[in-house]
């Protein structure tokens, strides 16, 4: 069986694809499918080493962003997308995959367009509460539409829709507390605040944390994942800010957390501060971790804000709008949650009730079944 993944571009799209690939290999073995080849077609591999490790072949094509507003870049990206369609059509025609799976996003458009022309079965997954442009378009004709949030199901044909949650790598769930204590050099008995800003980093969250880090280390330990491009700046500034602070050893800054680091950090954490992408939300839910969500203010179709407030309905989090993200309000929210055992317990229950840990398996089953029965 040959399966083509379409899209990637960002960690929010890429890592769910990895989770689905792992589930496909596992289920294919259970079903005794002799051979499964998975390929990823996108403009950027995100993590080429991980693709190699997971036996996923990368096929590069150009892809232009799709904007809802006027920009001179739309002309350039239209040309890029045109060449992406031509390239993907030729490559998919030669490959003839049994099924195409898309996580949405602009980089999946050329492959999806070609799959439609070639009448190849398509499964799409929409992560966010409000579907993006590519998912809205492809959902009209795709064979199966799988969504993360129940609220997004109403945008698609109910006969096609499956509500499954966001595919999650099982390798980031579980964790070992003694290992976490050793890995991050933690003090036992002191609450841990886990700050996650993704591989790209979230500068406003980084700035707010740095502004109150002397107060934070007085009561808590901080594991601060800054994003690769922000690490040098944040770590050097933190050293200066905490230079004369006796408790500076409670602040632990890292550029990025791999699967093992993320699993152990989440196990040690009492609270997470993170963006409100679907991937981040479903991760903290799977960890059963209270959280403060800071939606990206300029996300497409305001989807992070919609995600955050839909998740907040469960009682699992507090939502802190980016324009309200002052250092004092962030500190106050952290103190309010960690200072109240009833709030912590309510948030934990809400997170667990929302989590859908089997999403990757559900998606993989649908892809395999469609590929077999086509």
C-alpha positions as CSV (number, residue, x, y, z in Angstrom):
1,X,0.0,0.0,0.0
2,X,1.3,3.4,-0.9
3,X,0.1,6.4,1.2
4,X,0.8,10.0,0.3
5,X,0.8,12.6,3.1
6,X,0.1,16.2,1.9
7,X,1.2,19.2,3.9
8,X,3.4,19.8,6.9
9,X,4.9,23.3,6.9
10,X,4.7,23.9,10.6
11,X,5.1,21.7,13.7
12,X,1.3,21.9,14.3
13,X,0.7,20.0,11.0
14,X,3.9,18.0,10.9
15,X,3.9,16.2,14.2
16,X,0.3,14.9,13.9
17,X,1.4,13.4,10.5
18,X,4.3,11.6,12.4
19,X,1.7,10.3,14.9
20,X,-0.5,9.0,12.1
21,X,2.4,7.4,10.3
22,X,3.4,5.5,13.4
23,X,-0.2,4.3,13.8
24,X,-0.4,3.2,10.2
25,X,2.7,1.1,10.5
26,X,1.4,-0.5,13.7
27,X,-2.1,-1.2,12.3
28,X,-0.7,-2.5,9.0
29,X,1.4,-5.0,10.9
30,X,-1.7,-6.1,12.8
31,X,-3.7,-6.5,9.6
32,X,-0.7,-8.3,8.0
33,X,-0.4,-5.8,5.1
34,X,2.8,-6.9,3.5
35,X,4.2,-3.5,2.7
36,X,3.3,0.1,3.4
37,X,5.2,3.0,1.9
38,X,4.5,6.5,3.3
39,X,5.6,9.6,1.4
40,X,5.3,13.3,2.4
41,X,4.7,15.9,-0.3
42,X,5.2,19.5,0.9
43,X,7.4,22.6,0.4
44,X,9.3,22.1,3.6
45,X,10.3,18.8,5.4
46,X,10.2,20.6,8.9
47,X,12.4,17.8,10.4
48,X,14.2,15.8,7.7
49,X,16.0,13.6,10.2
50,X,12.7,12.5,11.8
51,X,11.3,11.7,8.4
52,X,14.3,9.5,7.7
53,X,13.9,7.8,11.1
54,X,10.3,7.1,10.5
55,X,10.9,5.8,7.0
56,X,8.9,8.5,5.3
57,X,10.2,9.7,1.9
58,X,10.1,13.5,1.4
59,X,9.0,14.9,-2.0
60,X,9.6,18.6,-2.3
61,X,7.2,20.8,-4.3
62,X,6.7,24.5,-4.3
63,X,3.6,25.9,-2.6
64,X,2.4,29.4,-2.1
65,X,0.5,30.8,0.9
66,X,-3.2,31.5,0.4
67,X,-4.2,34.9,1.9
68,X,-7.6,36.3,2.4
69,X,-6.3,39.9,2.1
70,X,-4.7,41.9,-0.7
71,X,-0.9,41.6,-0.8
72,X,1.6,41.8,-3.7
73,X,2.9,38.5,-2.3
74,X,-0.3,36.8,-3.5
75,X,0.9,37.2,-7.1
76,X,4.2,35.6,-6.4
77,X,2.6,32.8,-4.3
78,X,0.0,32.2,-7.0
79,X,2.9,31.5,-9.5
80,X,4.5,29.3,-6.9
81,X,1.3,27.4,-6.3
82,X,0.8,27.0,-10.1
83,X,4.2,25.3,-10.4
84,X,3.4,23.3,-7.3
85,X,0.3,21.9,-9.0
86,X,2.2,21.0,-12.2
87,X,5.0,19.4,-10.2
88,X,2.7,17.5,-7.9
89,X,0.5,16.3,-10.7
90,X,3.4,14.8,-12.6
91,X,4.9,13.2,-9.4
92,X,1.5,11.8,-8.1
93,X,0.7,10.5,-11.6
94,X,3.9,8.5,-11.6
95,X,3.5,7.4,-7.9
96,X,-0.2,6.5,-8.1
97,X,-0.7,6.3,-4.3
98,X,-3.7,4.3,-3.0
99,X,-4.8,7.1,-0.8
100,X,-3.8,10.7,0.0
101,X,-4.0,12.1,3.5
102,X,-4.0,15.9,4.2
103,X,-3.5,17.8,7.4
104,X,-4.6,21.0,5.7
105,X,-2.6,24.2,5.3
106,X,-1.4,25.9,2.1
107,X,1.4,23.4,1.5
108,X,-1.1,20.6,1.0
109,X,-3.1,22.4,-1.7
110,X,-1.0,21.3,-4.8
111,X,-1.1,17.6,-3.9
112,X,-4.9,17.7,-3.1
113,X,-5.6,19.5,-6.3
114,X,-3.7,16.8,-8.2
115,X,-5.4,14.0,-6.3
116,X,-8.8,15.4,-7.2
117,X,-7.9,15.5,-10.9
118,X,-6.5,12.0,-10.7
119,X,-9.5,10.7,-8.7
120,X,-7.3,9.3,-5.9
121,X,-9.2,8.7,-2.6
122,X,-8.6,11.5,-0.1
123,X,-8.9,11.7,3.7
124,X,-8.5,15.1,5.3
125,X,-8.0,16.1,8.9
126,X,-8.9,19.5,10.2
127,X,-7.2,20.4,13.5
128,X,-8.9,23.7,14.4
129,X,-12.4,24.7,15.5
130,X,-12.9,26.8,12.3
131,X,-11.6,25.0,9.1
132,X,-8.9,26.7,7.1
133,X,-9.4,27.6,3.4
134,X,-7.8,24.4,2.1
135,X,-9.8,22.1,4.4
136,X,-13.0,23.9,3.6
137,X,-12.4,23.5,-0.1
138,X,-11.2,19.9,0.0
139,X,-13.9,18.8,2.5
140,X,-16.5,19.3,-0.1
141,X,-15.2,16.4,-2.2
142,X,-12.9,14.4,0.1
143,X,-14.0,10.8,0.9
144,X,-13.5,11.3,4.6
145,X,-13.3,14.3,6.8
146,X,-11.8,13.9,10.3
147,X,-12.0,16.8,12.8
148,X,-10.4,17.5,16.2
149,X,-13.1,19.8,17.7
150,X,-16.8,18.9,17.7
151,X,-17.5,22.5,16.8
152,X,-15.9,22.1,13.3
153,X,-18.0,19.2,12.3
154,X,-20.9,21.5,11.3
155,X,-18.8,22.9,8.5
156,X,-18.8,19.6,6.6
157,X,-21.1,16.9,5.2
158,X,-22.2,14.9,8.3
159,X,-22.1,11.7,6.3
160,X,-18.3,12.1,5.9
161,X,-17.3,13.5,9.3
162,X,-15.6,11.7,12.1
163,X,-14.8,13.5,15.4
164,X,-11.5,12.0,16.5
165,X,-9.4,14.7,18.2
166,X,-5.9,15.7,17.1
167,X,-3.4,12.9,16.3
168,X,-0.9,12.8,19.2
169,X,2.4,11.0,19.4
170,X,2.1,8.5,22.1
171,X,5.8,8.9,22.8
172,X,5.2,12.3,24.5
173,X,2.7,10.9,27.0
174,X,3.6,9.1,30.2
175,X,6.9,10.4,31.5
176,X,9.0,9.4,34.5
177,X,9.2,11.8,37.4
178,X,12.6,10.7,38.7
179,X,14.0,11.0,35.2
180,X,12.5,14.5,34.9
181,X,14.0,15.5,38.2
182,X,17.4,14.4,37.0
183,X,17.1,15.7,33.4
184,X,16.0,19.2,34.5
185,X,17.8,19.3,37.9
186,X,14.5,19.9,39.7
187,X,13.8,20.4,43.4
188,X,11.3,18.0,44.8
189,X,8.2,19.5,46.3
190,X,8.4,22.8,44.4
191,X,5.7,23.2,41.7
192,X,6.8,23.4,38.1
193,X,5.5,25.8,35.5
194,X,6.0,24.5,31.9
195,X,6.2,27.3,29.4
196,X,5.9,26.0,25.8
197,X,6.3,28.3,22.8
198,X,6.6,25.8,20.0
199,X,9.5,25.3,17.6
200,X,9.0,28.8,16.2
201,X,8.9,30.4,19.6
202,X,6.3,32.9,20.9
203,X,8.1,36.2,21.6
204,X,5.3,37.8,23.6
205,X,5.1,34.8,26.0
206,X,8.9,34.8,26.3
207,X,8.9,38.5,27.1
208,X,6.2,38.2,29.8
209,X,7.9,35.3,31.5
210,X,11.3,37.1,31.5
211,X,9.6,40.1,33.1
212,X,8.4,38.1,36.1
213,X,10.9,35.4,36.3
214,X,12.5,36.7,39.6
215,X,9.0,36.5,41.2
216,X,8.2,33.1,39.7
217,X,11.4,31.4,41.0
218,X,10.5,32.6,44.5
219,X,7.6,30.1,44.5
220,X,8.0,27.8,41.5
221,X,10.4,26.1,39.1
222,X,10.2,27.0,35.5
223,X,10.9,24.8,32.4
224,X,10.9,27.4,29.6
225,X,11.0,26.2,26.0
226,X,11.8,29.3,24.1
227,X,11.9,28.2,20.4
228,X,15.2,27.7,18.6
229,X,15.5,31.2,17.2
230,X,14.8,32.9,20.6
231,X,17.0,30.7,22.8
232,X,20.2,32.7,22.8
233,X,18.4,36.0,23.4
234,X,16.2,34.6,26.2
235,X,18.8,32.6,28.0
236,X,21.4,35.4,28.0
237,X,18.8,37.9,29.3
238,X,17.6,35.5,31.9
239,X,21.2,35.1,33.2
240,X,21.5,38.8,33.7
241,X,18.0,39.2,35.3
242,X,18.6,36.3,37.7
243,X,22.3,36.9,38.3
244,X,21.9,38.0,41.9
245,X,18.9,35.8,42.7
246,X,19.7,32.9,45.1
247,X,17.0,30.8,43.5
248,X,18.2,31.2,39.9
249,X,18.7,27.4,39.7
250,X,14.9,27.0,39.6
251,X,14.8,28.5,36.1
252,X,15.5,26.0,33.3
253,X,15.6,27.3,29.7
254,X,15.8,25.0,26.6
255,X,15.4,25.9,22.9
256,X,13.2,22.9,22.1
257,X,12.0,19.7,23.8
258,X,12.3,16.4,22.0
259,X,9.8,13.7,22.6
260,X,11.6,12.3,25.7
261,X,12.1,15.8,27.2
262,X,8.5,16.8,26.5
263,X,7.2,13.7,28.1
264,X,9.2,14.1,31.3
265,X,8.7,17.8,31.5
266,X,4.9,17.4,31.3
267,X,5.1,14.7,34.0
268,X,6.9,17.1,36.4
269,X,4.7,20.1,35.6
270,X,1.9,21.5,37.7
271,X,0.8,24.0,35.1
272,X,1.4,24.7,31.4
273,X,1.5,28.1,29.7
274,X,1.2,27.7,25.9
275,X,-0.2,28.9,22.7
276,X,-3.7,27.7,21.6
277,X,-2.9,25.7,18.5
278,X,-4.8,22.5,18.3
279,X,-1.6,20.5,18.8
280,X,-0.7,22.3,22.0
281,X,-4.3,22.0,23.4
282,X,-4.6,18.3,22.7
283,X,-1.1,17.7,24.2
284,X,-1.9,19.4,27.5
285,X,-5.3,17.7,27.6
286,X,-3.6,14.3,27.2
287,X,-1.3,15.2,30.0
288,X,-4.2,16.1,32.2
289,X,-2.4,19.3,32.9
290,X,-4.0,22.7,34.0
291,X,-3.1,25.4,31.5
292,X,-3.1,29.0,30.6
293,X,-3.7,29.4,26.9
294,X,-2.4,32.5,25.1
295,X,-4.0,32.5,21.6
296,X,-2.0,34.0,18.8
297,X,-3.8,37.3,18.0
298,X,-3.2,37.2,14.2
299,X,-3.8,33.5,13.5
300,X,-5.7,32.7,10.4
301,X,-9.5,33.1,10.9
302,X,-8.7,33.7,14.6
303,X,-8.6,29.9,14.9
304,X,-6.4,29.9,18.0
305,X,-8.9,32.1,19.9
306,X,-11.8,29.8,18.9
307,X,-9.8,26.8,19.9
308,X,-8.9,28.3,23.3
309,X,-12.5,29.2,24.2
310,X,-13.9,25.9,23.0
311,X,-11.4,24.1,25.2
312,X,-12.1,26.5,28.1
313,X,-15.7,25.3,28.1
314,X,-14.5,22.1,29.8
315,X,-13.0,24.1,32.7
316,X,-9.5,22.8,31.8
317,X,-7.8,26.2,31.2
318,X,-7.7,29.9,31.6
319,X,-7.6,32.0,28.4
320,X,-5.3,35.0,28.5
321,X,-5.8,37.2,25.4
322,X,-2.5,38.4,23.9
323,X,-3.4,42.1,24.3
324,X,-3.9,41.3,28.1
325,X,-0.6,39.4,28.4
326,X,1.1,41.8,30.8
327,X,3.7,40.3,33.2
328,X,1.5,41.1,36.3
329,X,-1.6,39.5,34.8
330,X,0.4,36.4,33.8
331,X,1.9,36.2,37.3
332,X,-1.5,36.7,38.9
333,X,-3.1,33.9,36.8
334,X,-0.3,31.5,37.7
335,X,-0.7,32.3,41.4
336,X,-4.5,32.0,41.3
337,X,-4.4,28.5,39.7
338,X,-1.5,27.0,41.7
339,X,-2.7,28.5,44.9
340,X,-6.1,26.8,44.7
341,X,-6.3,23.0,44.9
342,X,-9.9,23.1,43.8
343,X,-9.1,24.9,40.6
344,X,-6.2,22.5,39.9
345,X,-8.5,19.5,40.3
346,X,-11.3,21.0,38.2
347,X,-8.8,21.8,35.4
348,X,-7.3,18.3,35.5
349,X,-10.7,16.7,35.2
350,X,-11.7,19.0,32.4
351,X,-8.4,18.2,30.5
352,X,-8.8,14.5,30.8
353,X,-12.5,14.6,29.8
354,X,-11.5,16.5,26.6
355,X,-8.5,14.4,25.6
356,X,-8.8,11.9,22.8
357,X,-5.6,9.8,23.0
358,X,-6.6,7.4,20.3
359,X,-7.0,10.0,17.5
360,X,-3.9,8.8,15.5
361,X,-5.2,5.3,15.5
362,X,-8.7,6.4,14.3
363,X,-7.2,8.4,11.5
364,X,-4.8,5.6,10.5
365,X,-7.7,3.1,10.4
366,X,-9.7,5.3,8.0
367,X,-6.7,5.8,5.7
368,X,-5.9,2.1,5.6
369,X,-9.5,1.1,5.1
370,X,-10.0,3.6,2.3
371,X,-6.8,2.4,0.6
372,X,-7.7,-1.2,0.9
373,X,-11.3,-0.9,-0.3
374,X,-10.8,1.6,-3.1
